[in-house]
Amino acid sequence: MSPASRYTYLGPEGTFTEAALRTLPEAATRELVPMVSVPAALDAVRNGEAGGALVPIENSVEGGITATLDELAFGEPLMIYREVLLPIAFALLVRPGTSLGDIKTVTGHPAAQIQVRNWMAEHLPEAAWESAASNADGARLVQEGRFDGAFAGEFAAPTYGLEPLATEIHDAQNATTRFVLVGRPARLAAPTGADKTSAVFWLRDDHPGALLDLLQEFAIRGVNLMRIESRPTGEGLGKYCFSVDAEGHLTERRVGETLMGLRRRCLNVRFLGSYPRADQVAPSVTRGTADDAFTEAADWLNRALDGRG
């Protein structure tokens, strides 16, 4: 297959990222290539070795996935084209014949530990935890005999010759991870009516109310912020950029003018894409912020300039 028909993802085989990727209809016609890390998956797209990469960006329990947020903010520009929401439940995977009493060491991705620690305290209080690069990699380590058990997706068991000793493990009900399909920047697809826009912005200077000033760019135009996270820029303590998701599409006047307002006032703004919301929920547009309201106001201004106001 050509590089354009290749999708990379956070591997190895058997990760939740792979499971999320396989929910996309186009995945059936793509070559799916596991990568060792989020940066490696995204660099394959940047280098022209793949047409897209699916990576985790947010978890309902742990919050933002910093590796993805930082790559999108500071790496060579990429654009988000799709998002996938995947409910997360873990299974305790073991080698055949292993009982609960045999388990002295367990592994999994650090994010998994946060979501299974109460279950471990009840069922495996003496087991020692050591983190792995991914949940699927933890399963591989169990296969190799380096650990007694791994917390991973139940679907990973056949890949690594393991058995699920316990399933549906999650301390938080309705735990969900959000993944994004990322590609090279290109012309935006048309809005669907249920879209999300992502961006990163940098404060020009630090002063009382600086962040509030910029958030008002969203508020006065009726644009709802769905997520905002600060990330250090690496330029010293107190130096941050802000990663945001907002309702709407860049082609909508209220969203476009919000980003224009940020661009005027910020040191820098990086647009990360406008794309369909996975939950297909349409935004609630407040009075005076729909496109026709902007058009009417512009017409009024032109009439005023012509002495016809």
N, C-alpha and C positions, 0 to 999 in steps of 0.2 A: 504494500500500500504506500501511497505518497505520504509525506509528512503531514499534509493537510488533513488526511484521513486518520491520523493517529491522535489519541487522547492519552495524556499522562495523568497519573493520580498518585496520592500518597500511599505507598505500598508498605510491605510486600502484599502478595495476593492474600485475600481474606480479610482486609481491613473494612471498617465501616465506610470509608471513602469509596472503596470499590463497590460496595453494596449500593451506595447512593448513586454512583455513576451509572450503574446498570439499570436504574429506574428511568433514565433518559431514553426515549425511543431511538435516538440516533446512535446510542451506544452499540446497538446490534450491528451497525454497519461500520464501526470504527475498530481499529487495532488499539486495544487497551494495554498501556504499558505502565507497570508499577515503578515508582521511583523511591529513592531512599529517604527523601525529605521534601517538605514543601518548597524550599528554594530550588531543589533539583527539578521538581515537576514544573515550576514556573519558568526556570531557565531554559528548559527544552522548548517552550513556546517562544521565548525571546530569541533563541538561536535558530528558529525555523525548523526544529526537529519534530515539532508536534503542532497540530492546529488548535489544540485547546488543552487545558489542565483543570481537573476538578480537585479542589482543596477545601479543607474545613476552615470556616472563618469565625464561627460563633457557636457556643454551647449554652443551653438554658441553665445549666448548673454552674459551669466553670466561668462563663463569660467569653470574651473575645479570645481568639487563637492568635497569640502575639506574633508567631512566625509569619502567618499570612498577612496580618495587618501591616507589619513592618515591610514585608516584601512589596506590597501594593503601594505603600507610602514612599519608600525610598529607592526601590529598584527601578530598572528601566521600565517606563510606563506600559501597563497592560490595562485591559478593560474587562469588566464583568458582563457576561451575556445571559446567564441563567443562574437561578438558585434552586437548591434542593433541600427540603426539610426531611430529616430521617429520624423517627423515634429510636431511642437508644435503650437497649436492655442487654445485659451481659450474661454470658454463660461461663461457668467454671470448667475449663477444658483440661482433661487429664489423659495420660496414657492408659490404654485398656488395662483393667484389673486394679486400678487405683481406687482406694476408698477415702472417705473424708479424713479418717484418722491417719492416713499415710502422708497427708500433705503438711510439710514443714516449711516449704518455700513457695511463694507465688510471685507472679510478675504480670505486667501489663503496662499500657501507656500511663504516664502520670495523671492524665485526666480521668482515667478509669478508676484510679485509687480513690479520688474524691467521691465518686459515685457508688462505690461498693464498700467503703470503710465500715459502715454500720453493720452490714451483712457479715463482713469479716470478723468484726468484734464479737458477734453472736455465734458464728459457726466455725471460725478459724482463729480463735484468740491468740494462739501461740505461733501462728505462721508468720514468717518474716517476708516482707515485701521488698522487691527490688525492681526498679522501673526498667522498661524496655523502650526501644525506639518507637514502637507502635504495638497495638494489641495483637495484630497478626504476627509480628516479630516475636512477641512473647509466646505465642502458640508454637512457633518454630523452635524456640529455646526449650520448651517443654518436650517437644518431639525429640530433640537432641539429648534429653536427659539432664539438662542444666537446672531445671526447676521442676517442682512437682505439679504445679498447676498454673494456668494462665486465665485471666479474665479477658474475654474477647467475644466477638459475635458468634452465636451458635453455628452460623453458616460456615465458619472457618474450620470447624472440626474435621470434615472429610479431607480438606486440602492437606492437613498435617497429620492425618492418621490418629486423631484424638477422639475422645468421647466426652460429651457434656455430662458432668457429674451433677450440676445444678443449672437451672435456666431461669430466665426472667428475673435476673438480679439487678436491682436498682434501688438506691436509697431514696431518690426523688421520683415521685410519680410524674409521668408525662415528660420525662427527660428527652430533649430533642437537640440534635446537632444540625446546624445550617452549613451547607456547602455551596461554593460558587464555582461556576464554569467560567474560566478566564481565558481570553485570547488576546491577540494583538489588537491595538486600537483600529477601529474602522467606523464607517458611517453608521449612525444609530438606526435600529429597526423602529418601525412606527409604534406609537403607544398602543397599549391594549386596553387602557381604562383601569387597570389594576397593576400599577407599576411601582418600582422603587428606584431611587437615585442614590448613588454612593459617591462620596467625595472625601478628600482630606484637605484641611486648611491649617495654615500657620499664622499665629498672631504676629502682627507687625512690631508691636512693643508690649511690654508688660505694664499695665496700670490698673488701678481699681476699676472694676467693672468691664475690663477688656473683653472677657468672654461673653458677658451679658450683652454688650453692644453687638457682637456678631450673631448671637442667638436671636436677637430681635429682628435680624434680617429675615429669619424664618417666620417668626411670630407675626409680624405686621403683614405678611403676605399669605397667612393662613396655611403654611406648609408644616405638616406635622413631622417632628423628628422621631424616628423609630429607634435609633441607637446613637449614642455619642460616647466615644472613649478617647481618653488622652494617651498619647504615646511619647516617650522621651525622644528628642531629636538627636541625642548624642553630642550636642554642642555645649553641655554643661547642665548643672542642676537648675531646675526651674524652667528649662527650655522644652516646650512641648508642642506637638501638633495634635490635631483633633480629627479623628475618623468618624464619619457620620453616615447614617442611612436615613433618607427622608422619603415620605410618600410622594408619588407623582413621577412624571417623566420630564426630561429636560426640555422637550418641545412645548410643554405647558408653560404659559407665560409666568405664572406665579413661581414655578420652580426655576425657570431660566433666569428670571429677574433676581431671585434670591442668590443664585450663584454669581450673577453679575455684581450684586451688592457686596458679596464676600470678596470677589476679585478686586474691587475698588479699594477695599479696606484692609485686606490681608497682605502679609508678606508674600504668600503664595497660595494657590488653590490647585489641587490636582483632581480632575474629574475622573471617576472610576467607572462610570457607566449608568445607564438607565435600562432597566430590564424587567420582565414580568415577575410579579410577586408569586411565590410558590403557593401561597394560600388563596390567591385569586380574590382577595378582599379589595374592593374599590375604596378609595379615600373618601372621606366626608369633606366636601368643599364648602367652606364657609361663605357667607354672603359677601359679595364684592371681590372675591378672589378667583372666580372662574375666568376663562379666557375672554368671554364676551364682555365681562366687566372691564378688563384691561383695554379691549378694543374700543369700547364706548368712551372710556376716559381719554384715550389717545385722540379719538375723533373730537371730543369736546375741546382738548387743548389746541388742535388744529383750527377749530372754529374761533377760539379765543384769539389765536395769533392772527387770524384773518379779519378780526373785528366783527365776528359773527357770533361771539360767545353768548 
